[in-house]
Amino acid sequence: MTSEEKIRHAFENKNWQEIKVTDSWQIFKIMAEFVDGFEKMAKIGPCVSIFGSARTKNENPYYKMSETAARLLTERGYGVISGGGPGIMEAANKGAYEAGGKSVGLNIELPFEQFHNKYIDRDKLMEFDYFFVRKVMFMKYSQGFIILPGGFGTMDESFEAITLIQTGKIARFPIVFVGTDYWGGLFKWVEDKMLNAENNIKADDLNLYRVVDTAEEAVEHIFRFYDKYVLKPNF
């Protein structure tokens, strides 16, 4: 079915019974994904999620940074969670897997681009139909986010986490963006426009995240954070 056909199909008139049946079955699918995810993730232990583009090639310096960050995290006993796909996600799982640590993949079924990488522990690969269920798993079971250059999906995950912490909906945990050259312009805009020009956020909100340039700085920020706090679930 083409994109145009999907749009036309979505706007077709449906009777009440068709809507009710479809919605009811969808609820059960959503519940099943939550239950399966909660049961598997609760057994893994403290983890840090590493985000970034699926399109990053393995010769890219950011791919190497993702590998390094994952290795350093596993050396301190953390598991590593990725989105399960190629690129930065693959690098994160590879770094954890080759260092003998826990390597978790939360894969999303997409019509293009996304396929799970080979470095995920067999018992720690989860497949999701729904982005919002997958996002809950990241938020609930991560003790920190390391965010390398990526696209809309990477920004979606990271800014949702910042929003949930800002609004007190989840406990605070460290969020680190790696790559000043990549992220610097975005966060200068946040400070100049969101804060100073429009007063849409508070000055303290700028402390909810950190921007660094190396994998070592990113993991060190997480380690320093938990020198002061006890690890606990985020909800």
SULJO-V633760 format. One record per pair of residues at least 24 apart in sequence whose C-alpha atoms are under 10 Angstrom apart, sorted by the first residue. I is the first residue (numbers start at 1). J is the second residue. Records with the same first field share a line. If there is no record, write none. Layout:
I->J + J
This chain:
29->129 + 130
30->128 + 129 + 130 + 132 + 133
31->133
33->126 + 127 + 128 + 129 + 130 + 133 + 134
34->128 + 130 + 133 + 134 + 136 + 137
36->126 + 127
37->106 + 126 + 127 + 128 + 133 + 134 + 136 + 137
38->136 + 137 + 140 + 141
40->123 + 124 + 125 + 126
41->104 + 124 + 126 + 137 + 138 + 140 + 141 + 142
42->137 + 140 + 141 + 233
44->78 + 79 + 102 + 103 + 104 + 124 + 141
45->77 + 78 + 79 + 102 + 141 + 142 + 143 + 231 + 232 + 233
46->77 + 78 + 79 + 80 + 102 + 141 + 142 + 143 + 144 + 231 + 232 + 233
47->73 + 74 + 77 + 78 + 79 + 80 + 81 + 102 + 103 + 104 + 138 + 141 + 142 + 143 + 144 + 145 + 231
48->73 + 74 + 78 + 79 + 80 + 81 + 82 + 104 + 138 + 141 + 142 + 143 + 144 + 145 + 146 + 174 + 175 + 219 + 222
49->79 + 80 + 81 + 82 + 83 + 89 + 92 + 104 + 105 + 138 + 139 + 141 + 142 + 143 + 144 + 145 + 146 + 147 + 175
50->80 + 81 + 82 + 83 + 88 + 89 + 90 + 91 + 92 + 93 + 138 + 142 + 144 + 145 + 146 + 147 + 148 + 154 + 176 + 177
51->81 + 82 + 83 + 84 + 87 + 88 + 89 + 92 + 145 + 146 + 147 + 148 + 149 + 150 + 153 + 154 + 155 + 157 + 158 + 177
52->82 + 83 + 86 + 87 + 88 + 89 + 90 + 91 + 92 + 146 + 147 + 148 + 149 + 150 + 151 + 152 + 153 + 154 + 155 + 177 + 178
53->83 + 85 + 86 + 87 + 88 + 89 + 90 + 147 + 148 + 149 + 150 + 151 + 152 + 153 + 154
54->83 + 84 + 85 + 86 + 87 + 88 + 89 + 90 + 91 + 113 + 114 + 115 + 149 + 150 + 151 + 153 + 154
55->85 + 86 + 87 + 88 + 89 + 113 + 114 + 150 + 151
56->86 + 87 + 88 + 89 + 90 + 91 + 149 + 150
57->86 + 87 + 88 + 90 + 91
58->86 + 87 + 88 + 90 + 91
60->87 + 88
62->87 + 88 + 91 + 148 + 149 + 178 + 179 + 214 + 215
63->87 + 88 + 89 + 90 + 91 + 92 + 148 + 149
64->88 + 91 + 92 + 95 + 215
65->91 + 92 + 95 + 148 + 178 + 179 + 213 + 214 + 215 + 216 + 218
66->90 + 91 + 92 + 93 + 94 + 95 + 96 + 146 + 147 + 148 + 178 + 214 + 215
67->91 + 92 + 93 + 94 + 95 + 96 + 97 + 98 + 99 + 215
68->92 + 94 + 95 + 96 + 214 + 215 + 216 + 219
69->95 + 96 + 146 + 214 + 215 + 216 + 217 + 218 + 219 + 220
70->94 + 95 + 96 + 97 + 98 + 99 + 101 + 102 + 103 + 146 + 215 + 219
71->95 + 96 + 97 + 98 + 99 + 100 + 101 + 215 + 219
72->96 + 99 + 101 + 215 + 216 + 219 + 220
73->99 + 101 + 216 + 219 + 220 + 222 + 223
74->98 + 99 + 100 + 101 + 102 + 103
75->99 + 100 + 101
76->101 + 219 + 223
77->101 + 102
78->102 + 103 + 142 + 143
79->103 + 104 + 142 + 143
80->104 + 105 + 120 + 142 + 144
81->105 + 106 + 120 + 124 + 125 + 137 + 138 + 141 + 142 + 145
82->106 + 107 + 120 + 125 + 138
83->107 + 108 + 114 + 115 + 116 + 117 + 125 + 126 + 127 + 134 + 135 + 138 + 154
84->108 + 114 + 115 + 116 + 117 + 118 + 119 + 120 + 124 + 125 + 126 + 127
85->113 + 114 + 115 + 116 + 117 + 118 + 119 + 120
86->113 + 114 + 115 + 116 + 117 + 118
87->114 + 117 + 150
88->147 + 148 + 149 + 150
89->116 + 117 + 119 + 148
90->116 + 117 + 118 + 119 + 120
91->117 + 119
92->119 + 120
93->117 + 118 + 119 + 120 + 121
94->118 + 119 + 120
95->119
96->120 + 121
97->121
106->134 + 135 + 137 + 138
107->131 + 134
108->133 + 134
135->160 + 161
136->161 + 235
138->234
139->164 + 170 + 171 + 173 + 233 + 234 + 235
140->170 + 171 + 232 + 233 + 234 + 235
141->232 + 233 + 234 + 235
142->173 + 174 + 231 + 232 + 233 + 234
143->171 + 172 + 173 + 174 + 175 + 222 + 226 + 231 + 232 + 233 + 234
144->172 + 173 + 174 + 175 + 176 + 219 + 221 + 222 + 223 + 225 + 226 + 234
145->173 + 174 + 175 + 176 + 177 + 209 + 218 + 219 + 222
146->174 + 175 + 176 + 177 + 178 + 210 + 211 + 215 + 218 + 219 + 222
147->175 + 176 + 177 + 178 + 179 + 183 + 211 + 218
148->176 + 177 + 178 + 179 + 182 + 183 + 213 + 214 + 215
149->177 + 178 + 179 + 180 + 181 + 182 + 183
150->182 + 183
158->209
159->209
161->208 + 209
162->205 + 206 + 208 + 209
163->205 + 208
165->205 + 208 + 234
166->201 + 202 + 204 + 205 + 208
169->234 + 235
170->233 + 234 + 235
171->232 + 233 + 234 + 235
172->208 + 234 + 235
173->208 + 209 + 222 + 225 + 226 + 229 + 231 + 232 + 234
174->207 + 208 + 209 + 210 + 218 + 219 + 221 + 222 + 223 + 224 + 225 + 226
175->207 + 208 + 209 + 210 + 211 + 218 + 221 + 222
176->208 + 209 + 210 + 211 + 212 + 213 + 215 + 217 + 218 + 219 + 221 + 222
177->209 + 210 + 211 + 212 + 213 + 214 + 215 + 218
178->210 + 211 + 212 + 213 + 214 + 215 + 216 + 217 + 218
179->211 + 212 + 213 + 214 + 215
180->211 + 212 + 213 + 214
181->211 + 212 + 213
182->213
183->211 + 212 + 213
184->211 + 212
187->211
